[in-house]
């Protein structure tokens, strides 16, 4: 009977040893996964900050482009107005010259 108890105790100790080994491996995997998770979390935070910076730069770029576009449209509008004034003056001179030619021919 004592031999059977020793054998059972040996089996129980062997099983406990296996369970402890498995728990140790699970703990090691958990620690490794935790380290990976922390690394990925740090990368995510870095990417998030980069994305915010890029979004801000894009917003500034869009606003600047709109302002420059409005400025350019204003400049083109002013140039077109000047062109129309010059064209009107040329038309007026041509019409006076034609009228003078018509009066001179009559």
Secondary structure by P-SEA (a helix, b strand, c coil): caaaaaaaaaaaaaaaaaaaaaaaaaaaaaaaaaaaaaaaaaaaaaaaaaaaaaaaaaaaaaaaaaaaaaaaaaaaaaaaaaaaaaaaaaaaaaaaaaaaaaaaac
